[in-house]
Amino acid sequence: MKNAAKKINPEDYILSVLSPKDRLDAAFAVARQAFRTSSLTVGDVENAVKSVRRKVYEAEK
C-alpha cells in the first residue's frame, strides 16, 4: 500500500494554529506594512485598527 504524503502550506498551518485574536493581530500587522508606502499616514491606519478592534471586542462581550 502506497502512503500519500500531503504537502502543507506553511502559511495555512501557521494561521490554523493561531487563535482568532492572534489572526486579527497578524492581519493588522500585515496591513500596517502594506500601507506604509501609501498616502495614508500611520496615524490613519492606527486609528482604523483601533476602530475595528473596538468593534470586534465589543461583539465578543
N, CA, C and O atoms as a GROMACS GRO file, in nm:
protein
  244
    1MET      N    1   0.084  -0.118   0.000
    1MET     CA    2   0.000   0.000   0.000
    1MET      C    3   0.089   0.124   0.000
    1MET      O    4   0.185   0.133   0.076
    2LYS      N    5   0.057   0.217  -0.084
    2LYS     CA    6   0.137   0.337  -0.101
    2LYS      C    7   0.085   0.448  -0.009
    2LYS      O    8  -0.034   0.477  -0.008
    3ASN      N    9   0.175   0.509   0.067
    3ASN     CA   10   0.137   0.622   0.152
    3ASN      C   11   0.144   0.750   0.071
    3ASN      O   12   0.243   0.777   0.002
    4ALA      N   13   0.042   0.828   0.080
    4ALA     CA   14   0.040   0.956   0.010
    4ALA      C   15   0.068   1.067   0.111
    4ALA      O   16  -0.008   1.088   0.206
    5ALA      N   17   0.176   1.136   0.088
    5ALA     CA   18   0.211   1.247   0.177
    5ALA      C   19   0.144   1.373   0.127
    5ALA      O   20   0.153   1.407   0.009
    6LYS      N   21   0.076   1.441   0.216
    6LYS     CA   22   0.008   1.564   0.180
    6LYS      C   23   0.102   1.681   0.210
    6LYS      O   24   0.156   1.692   0.321
    7LYS      N   25   0.120   1.766   0.112
    7LYS     CA   26   0.204   1.883   0.133
    7LYS      C   27   0.122   1.990   0.202
    7LYS      O   28   0.008   2.019   0.162
    8ILE      N   29   0.179   2.049   0.305
    8ILE     CA   30   0.110   2.152   0.382
    8ILE      C   31   0.177   2.286   0.355
    8ILE      O   32   0.299   2.300   0.363
    9ASN      N   33   0.095   2.383   0.323
    9ASN     CA   34   0.144   2.518   0.303
    9ASN      C   35   0.174   2.577   0.441
    9ASN      O   36   0.085   2.581   0.526
   10PRO      N   37   0.297   2.624   0.466
   10PRO     CA   38   0.332   2.677   0.598
   10PRO      C   39   0.241   2.792   0.644
   10PRO      O   40   0.208   2.800   0.762
   11GLU      N   41   0.201   2.880   0.551
   11GLU     CA   42   0.115   2.990   0.590
   11GLU      C   43  -0.020   2.941   0.640
   11GLU      O   44  -0.074   2.994   0.737
   12ASP      N   45  -0.074   2.838   0.574
   12ASP     CA   46  -0.202   2.782   0.618
   12ASP      C   47  -0.190   2.719   0.756
   12ASP      O   48  -0.280   2.731   0.839
   13TYR      N   49  -0.079   2.652   0.780
   13TYR     CA   50  -0.058   2.588   0.910
   13TYR      C   51  -0.047   2.693   1.020
   13TYR      O   52  -0.109   2.681   1.126
   14ILE      N   53   0.032   2.795   0.994
   14ILE     CA   54   0.051   2.900   1.094
   14ILE      C   55  -0.081   2.965   1.129
   14ILE      O   56  -0.111   2.987   1.246
   15LEU      N   57  -0.162   2.997   1.027
   15LEU     CA   58  -0.292   3.059   1.054
   15LEU      C   59  -0.386   2.965   1.128
   15LEU      O   60  -0.468   3.009   1.208
   16SER      N   61  -0.375   2.836   1.102
   16SER     CA   62  -0.468   2.743   1.166
   16SER      C   63  -0.438   2.725   1.314
   16SER      O   64  -0.529   2.693   1.391
   17VAL      N   65  -0.314   2.745   1.356
   17VAL     CA   66  -0.282   2.727   1.498
   17VAL      C   67  -0.299   2.855   1.579
   17VAL      O   68  -0.292   2.852   1.702
   18LEU      N   69  -0.323   2.967   1.512
   18LEU     CA   70  -0.343   3.093   1.583
   18LEU      C   71  -0.487   3.105   1.631
   18LEU      O   72  -0.580   3.056   1.567
   19SER      N   73  -0.503   3.171   1.742
   19SER     CA   74  -0.638   3.200   1.791
   19SER      C   75  -0.698   3.310   1.702
   19SER      O   76  -0.624   3.379   1.633
   20PRO      N   77  -0.828   3.326   1.704
   20PRO     CA   78  -0.889   3.434   1.624
   20PRO      C   79  -0.830   3.572   1.657
   20PRO      O   80  -0.810   3.654   1.568
   21LYS      N   81  -0.803   3.597   1.785
   21LYS     CA   82  -0.746   3.726   1.824
   21LYS      C   83  -0.606   3.741   1.764
   21LYS      O   84  -0.571   3.849   1.715
   22ASP      N   85  -0.526   3.634   1.768
   22ASP     CA   86  -0.392   3.640   1.711
   22ASP      C   87  -0.395   3.657   1.560
   22ASP      O   88  -0.311   3.726   1.503
   23ARG      N   89  -0.493   3.593   1.495
   23ARG     CA   90  -0.508   3.611   1.350
   23ARG      C   91  -0.540   3.756   1.317
   23ARG      O   92  -0.487   3.812   1.221
   24LEU      N   93  -0.627   3.818   1.398
   24LEU     CA   94  -0.663   3.958   1.376
   24LEU      C   95  -0.540   4.046   1.394
   24LEU      O   96  -0.517   4.138   1.315
   25ASP      N   97  -0.462   4.019   1.498
   25ASP     CA   98  -0.339   4.096   1.520
   25ASP      C   99  -0.242   4.080   1.403
   25ASP      O  100  -0.179   4.177   1.361
   26ALA      N  101  -0.230   3.959   1.352
   26ALA     CA  102  -0.142   3.934   1.237
   26ALA      C  103  -0.191   4.008   1.114
   26ALA      O  104  -0.111   4.064   1.038
   27ALA      N  105  -0.322   4.009   1.093
   27ALA     CA  106  -0.379   4.080   0.978
   27ALA      C  107  -0.351   4.230   0.988
   27ALA      O  108  -0.320   4.295   0.888
   28PHE      N  109  -0.363   4.284   1.109
   28PHE     CA  110  -0.335   4.426   1.127
   28PHE      C  111  -0.188   4.457   1.106
   28PHE      O  112  -0.154   4.562   1.051
   29ALA      N  113  -0.100   4.368   1.147
   29ALA     CA  114   0.043   4.388   1.125
   29ALA      C  115   0.074   4.389   0.976
   29ALA      O  116   0.155   4.470   0.930
   30VAL      N  117   0.012   4.300   0.901
   30VAL     CA  118   0.032   4.296   0.756
   30VAL      C  119  -0.022   4.424   0.693
   30VAL      O  120   0.041   4.480   0.603
   31ALA      N  121  -0.139   4.470   0.739
   31ALA     CA  122  -0.198   4.592   0.685
   31ALA      C  123  -0.108   4.713   0.712
   31ALA      O  124  -0.090   4.798   0.625
   32ARG      N  125  -0.051   4.719   0.831
   32ARG     CA  126   0.040   4.830   0.861
   32ARG      C  127   0.156   4.834   0.763
   32ARG      O  128   0.192   4.940   0.713
   33GLN      N  129   0.214   4.718   0.736
   33GLN     CA  130   0.326   4.711   0.642
   33GLN      C  131   0.282   4.747   0.501
   33GLN      O  132   0.355   4.815   0.429
   34ALA      N  133   0.164   4.702   0.461
   34ALA     CA  134   0.116   4.727   0.325
   34ALA      C  135   0.088   4.875   0.300
   34ALA      O  136   0.108   4.925   0.190
   35PHE      N  137   0.041   4.944   0.403
   35PHE     CA  138   0.003   5.084   0.384
   35PHE      C  139   0.114   5.183   0.418
   35PHE      O  140   0.091   5.304   0.414
   36ARG      N  141   0.231   5.135   0.452
   36ARG     CA  142   0.341   5.226   0.485
   36ARG      C  143   0.380   5.315   0.367
   36ARG      O  144   0.420   5.429   0.388
   37THR      N  145   0.368   5.266   0.246
   37THR     CA  146   0.409   5.344   0.129
   37THR      C  147   0.293   5.420   0.065
   37THR      O  148   0.311   5.483  -0.039
   38SER      N  149   0.174   5.414   0.124
   38SER     CA  150   0.059   5.483   0.066
   38SER      C  151   0.054   5.627   0.117
   38SER      O  152   0.134   5.668   0.200
   39SER      N  153  -0.043   5.702   0.066
   39SER     CA  154  -0.058   5.841   0.108
   39SER      C  155  -0.124   5.852   0.245
   39SER      O  156  -0.128   5.961   0.303
   40LEU      N  157  -0.174   5.741   0.297
   40LEU     CA  158  -0.230   5.741   0.431
   40LEU      C  159  -0.117   5.756   0.532
   40LEU      O  160  -0.006   5.708   0.511
   41THR      N  161  -0.148   5.823   0.640
   41THR     CA  162  -0.047   5.834   0.745
   41THR      C  163  -0.056   5.711   0.835
   41THR      O  164  -0.157   5.641   0.836
   42VAL      N  165   0.048   5.687   0.911
   42VAL     CA  166   0.048   5.575   1.004
   42VAL      C  167  -0.063   5.598   1.108
   42VAL      O  168  -0.126   5.503   1.153
   43GLY      N  169  -0.085   5.722   1.143
   43GLY     CA  170  -0.192   5.755   1.238
   43GLY      C  171  -0.330   5.716   1.185
   43GLY      O  172  -0.414   5.667   1.260
   44ASP      N  173  -0.352   5.737   1.054
   44ASP     CA  174  -0.480   5.697   0.993
   44ASP      C  175  -0.500   5.546   1.004
   44ASP      O  176  -0.609   5.500   1.038
   45VAL      N  177  -0.396   5.471   0.975
   45VAL     CA  178  -0.404   5.324   0.982
   45VAL      C  179  -0.424   5.281   1.127
   45VAL      O  180  -0.506   5.193   1.154
   46GLU      N  181  -0.350   5.341   1.219
   46GLU     CA  182  -0.363   5.306   1.360
   46GLU      C  183  -0.504   5.336   1.410
   46GLU      O  184  -0.561   5.256   1.485
   47ASN      N  185  -0.561   5.448   1.369
   47ASN     CA  186  -0.698   5.481   1.410
   47ASN      C  187  -0.799   5.381   1.354
   47ASN      O  188  -0.894   5.343   1.422
   48ALA      N  189  -0.777   5.339   1.230
   48ALA     CA  190  -0.866   5.239   1.170
   48ALA      C  191  -0.854   5.106   1.244
   48ALA      O  192  -0.954   5.038   1.268
   49VAL      N  193  -0.732   5.069   1.279
   49VAL     CA  194  -0.709   4.944   1.353
   49VAL      C  195  -0.780   4.950   1.488
   49VAL      O  196  -0.846   4.854   1.527
   50LYS      N  197  -0.766   5.060   1.559
   50LYS     CA  198  -0.831   5.076   1.689
   50LYS      C  199  -0.983   5.067   1.676
   50LYS      O  200  -1.050   5.006   1.758
   51SER      N  201  -1.036   5.129   1.571
   51SER     CA  202  -1.180   5.127   1.549
   51SER      C  203  -1.231   4.986   1.524
   51SER      O  204  -1.333   4.945   1.580
   52VAL      N  205  -1.161   4.911   1.440
   52VAL     CA  206  -1.202   4.774   1.409
   52VAL      C  207  -1.188   4.687   1.532
   52VAL      O  208  -1.275   4.604   1.560
   53ARG      N  209  -1.080   4.703   1.607
   53ARG     CA  210  -1.061   4.624   1.728
   53ARG      C  211  -1.172   4.649   1.828
   53ARG      O  212  -1.223   4.555   1.890
   54ARG      N  213  -1.211   4.776   1.845
   54ARG     CA  214  -1.320   4.807   1.938
   54ARG      C  215  -1.447   4.735   1.898
   54ARG      O  216  -1.516   4.678   1.982
   55LYS      N  217  -1.477   4.738   1.768
   55LYS     CA  218  -1.599   4.670   1.720
   55LYS      C  219  -1.591   4.520   1.743
   55LYS      O  220  -1.690   4.459   1.784
   56VAL      N  221  -1.476   4.460   1.718
   56VAL     CA  222  -1.461   4.316   1.734
   56VAL      C  223  -1.471   4.278   1.881
   56VAL      O  224  -1.540   4.182   1.916
   57TYR      N  225  -1.403   4.353   1.967
   57TYR     CA  226  -1.403   4.319   2.109
   57TYR      C  227  -1.539   4.345   2.174
   57TYR      O  228  -1.578   4.273   2.265
   58GLU      N  229  -1.611   4.448   2.128
   58GLU     CA  230  -1.746   4.472   2.180
   58GLU      C  231  -1.840   4.362   2.140
   58GLU      O  232  -1.930   4.326   2.216
   59ALA      N  233  -1.823   4.308   2.022
   59ALA     CA  234  -1.908   4.198   1.975
   59ALA      C  235  -1.884   4.072   2.056
   59ALA      O  236  -1.974   3.990   2.072
   60GLU      N  237  -1.763   4.055   2.109
   60GLU     CA  238  -1.731   3.937   2.189
   60GLU      C  239  -1.797   3.942   2.326
   60GLU      O  240  -1.823   3.838   2.386
   61LYS      N  241  -1.825   4.060   2.375
   61LYS     CA  242  -1.883   4.074   2.510
   61LYS      C  243  -2.026   4.035   2.515
   61LYS      O  244  -2.088   4.042   2.622
   0.00000   0.00000   0.00000
